[in-house]
Structures are given as C-alpha cells and as structure tokens.
C-alpha cells in the first residue's frame, strides 16, 4: 500500500504516519527528517530550511525517488508539496490523507515542539508557502479520487482512531 500524508507543518502528519507505519508494518518516509539530516552536510539546504522555504523540486524529487526505489509499500510524509512533484511521481498512491488543522492550532503546536527552525517568522512563511504551493496538490488528488480529508484539530489519539477507521473502510472497499 502506498499512502501519502498531506497538510501544513504542524498538523501531525509525522505523528500519524508513524502510527500507521507501525499499524500496517510499512516504511515511513519523512521528507522533513531527510532534509534536516541533509542540512548538516549541505549549506544550501540548511539555509533554505532556516528561512522556512521549500527545497527546490529537482533536489526533492531526487531524494524521494532514492528513498522509494524498490519499495512496494510505504508512507510518504511531506511529499509531494507542489504540482510538479505530484506529476513526476513514479507511482499512483492508493490513499492520500490530508490532515486539515486550523492555523491557530498549527502555530501553537509548532511553538511547543521547540525545534530550531520553528520561529514565528518561519511558521508564517511555511504556512504561506503551503497555501500557495500545496493547496493545488490537494485539489489534484481530490480529482483523482484518492484524497480523504481528516480533521486534525482533535487530540492525537482521536485523529489516530479516525485514520484507522478510514483505513478499515479503504480495505473493505478493495
């Protein structure tokens, strides 16, 4: 099964992807973690992350393609973030889970996690980029009938229960 998690930074994509990864016993590929690791050896990526900006499509696509090569089942967390990225995927996702959360909740969550790149300025920049670049990706997958929207505002446990119900319904429809 190939699952994509979409939503702005702070929606809980990573938390929920880890939950589903354990539940289904499939690989969780978190692009944000990959980029943070790459930023330790690549000044360009470090600079972009520090400014809350997106990594260029070409770099992102190469990194993700290397991660998913020869894998039949996986969860992609944080990719694709642009229509260009969505259009060059070498697979059709079985399911795209869009975690929708209020901006207020996002800001509160991101400031609480106390990561170096989670400044108010970066949070605003990432949210603006999300609206501009990633919102069209949501529409793209909706047209392909693989998108399911999940309310990300409740507690982590409640969101996990809701996602589990979605997965059960998906498995029953197959």
ZIDA-V29447 format. One record per residue. N is the residue number from 1. RES is the residue in one letter. PHI is phi in whole degrees, -180 to 180 (* if undefined). NEAR is the number of other C-alpha atoms within 10 Angstrom. D_FIRST is the distance of its C-alpha to the first C-alpha in whole Angstrom. Layout:
n:res:phi:near:d_first
N:RES:PHI:NEAR:D_FIRST
N:RES:PHI:NEAR:D_FIRST
//
This chain:
n:res:phi:near:d_first
1:X:*:12:0
2:X:-115:17:4
3:X:-120:22:6
4:X:-118:23:10
5:X:-105:23:13
6:X:-120:27:16
7:X:147:26:20
8:X:-67:25:23
9:X:-56:20:24
10:X:100:24:25
11:X:-78:25:22
12:X:103:24:21
13:X:-55:24:17
14:X:-63:22:18
15:X:-60:14:19
16:X:-71:23:16
17:X:-64:26:13
18:X:-63:20:15
19:X:-60:17:15
20:X:-67:20:11
21:X:-59:18:11
22:X:-69:12:13
23:X:-61:10:12
24:X:-94:14:9
25:X:57:12:10
26:X:-128:19:8
27:X:-66:19:10
28:X:-104:20:12
29:X:-111:22:13
30:X:-105:20:16
31:X:-63:19:18
32:X:-60:15:21
33:X:-65:13:22
34:X:-62:14:21
35:X:-68:17:24
36:X:-63:15:26
37:X:-66:13:26
38:X:-63:15:27
39:X:-66:17:30
40:X:-71:10:32
41:X:-120:10:32
42:X:-128:12:32
43:X:-63:11:35
44:X:-62:12:34
45:X:-65:21:30
46:X:-59:19:32
47:X:-64:13:35
48:X:-62:14:32
49:X:-63:21:30
50:X:-63:15:34
51:X:-96:17:34
52:X:73:20:31
53:X:-99:16:30
54:X:-80:17:27
55:X:-75:17:27
56:X:-54:10:27
57:X:-52:15:25
58:X:-58:10:25
59:X:-65:10:25
60:X:-60:18:22
61:X:-62:19:20
62:X:-61:10:21
63:X:-64:15:20
64:X:-66:19:17
65:X:-59:13:17
66:X:-65:9:18
67:X:-71:16:16
68:X:-93:17:12
69:X:-53:9:14
70:X:65:8:13
71:X:-107:11:10
72:X:-90:11:7
73:X:-131:18:5
74:X:-169:21:7
75:X:-118:25:8
76:X:-100:25:11
77:X:-119:25:14
78:X:95:20:17
79:X:-151:23:16
80:X:-83:25:17
81:X:-110:24:20
82:X:-136:19:22
83:X:-63:17:22
84:X:-57:14:23
85:X:-63:16:20
86:X:-62:20:17
87:X:-74:13:19
88:X:-99:11:19
89:X:-58:14:15
90:X:-93:10:14
91:X:-150:11:11
92:X:-102:13:10
93:X:-67:19:8
94:X:-74:14:6
95:X:-152:20:8
96:X:-120:22:11
97:X:-103:24:13
98:X:-100:22:17
99:X:-90:22:19
100:X:-102:18:22
101:X:-136:19:25
102:X:-66:13:29
103:X:-60:16:30
104:X:-60:9:33
105:X:-65:14:30
106:X:-59:21:28
107:X:-60:19:32
108:X:-60:11:33
109:X:-63:16:29
110:X:-67:19:30
111:X:-68:16:33
112:X:-72:10:33
113:X:-77:10:30
114:X:54:10:33
115:X:-89:9:31
116:X:-55:9:34
117:X:-89:17:32
118:X:-96:23:32
119:X:-93:17:35
120:X:-57:12:36
121:X:-63:11:37
122:X:-66:16:33
123:X:-62:22:32
124:X:-62:15:34
125:X:-63:15:33
126:X:-65:20:29
127:X:-66:20:29
128:X:-61:14:31
129:X:-62:18:29
130:X:-58:20:26
131:X:-59:12:28
132:X:-75:11:29
133:X:-97:17:26
134:X:-94:23:23
135:X:-54:17:24
136:X:-63:16:24
137:X:-67:21:20
138:X:-63:25:19
139:X:-63:13:22
140:X:-58:16:20
141:X:-74:18:16
142:X:-64:15:18
143:X:-64:10:20
144:X:-86:11:17
145:X:59:12:16
146:X:-120:17:13
147:X:-92:21:14
148:X:-127:16:15
149:X:-90:16:18
150:X:-119:17:19
151:X:-72:15:22
152:X:-94:24:22
153:X:-77:18:26
154:X:-68:11:26
155:X:-64:9:26
156:X:-56:14:23
157:X:-63:11:23
158:X:-68:13:23
159:X:-63:18:20
160:X:-60:20:18
161:X:-60:13:19
162:X:-65:15:18
163:X:-66:22:15
164:X:-61:16:14
165:X:-61:12:16
166:X:-62:17:14
167:X:-64:16:11
168:X:-63:11:13
169:X:-61:11:14
170:X:-60:12:11
171:X:-63:9:10
172:X:-69:8:14
173:X:-81:7:14
174:X:-75:5:11
//
